[in-house]
């Protein structure tokens, strides 16, 4: 991963490909495509220490299915 700002994902499916992802623009949620749907994560209002430094935490809150 590059030096861009990052976020830590908590909760959701155990088989997410990454738990540390690029930080979205302020006020936006994170949406991860997985198994014909999307996993949605919202800012938790806290931070966590990771091997890559202190990162904002986004918690899983829902899954939506892709149309079709």
Residue pairs with C-beta under 8 A, 6 or more apart in sequence:
1 20
1 22
4 22
4 23
5 22
5 23
6 20
6 21
6 22
6 23
6 52
6 55
7 20
7 21
7 22
7 23
7 24
7 30
7 41
7 55
7 56
7 57
7 58
8 19
8 20
8 48
8 50
8 55
8 56
8 57
8 58
9 16
9 18
9 19
9 20
9 21
9 30
9 32
9 41
9 58
9 60
10 19
10 41
10 44
10 48
10 57
10 58
10 59
10 60
11 41
11 59
11 60
12 32
12 39
12 41
12 60
12 63
13 34
13 35
13 39
15 34
16 32
16 34
16 39
17 34
20 50
20 52
20 55
21 30
21 32
23 56
24 30
29 40
29 41
29 42
29 43
29 58
30 40
30 41
30 58
31 38
31 39
31 40
31 41
32 38
32 39
32 41
36 65
36 66
37 63
37 64
37 65
37 66
38 63
38 64
38 66
39 60
39 63
40 60
40 61
40 62
40 63
40 64
41 58
41 59
41 60
41 61
42 58
42 59
42 61
43 56
43 57
43 58
44 56
44 57
44 58
44 59
46 56
46 57
47 54
47 55
47 56
47 57
48 54
48 55
48 57
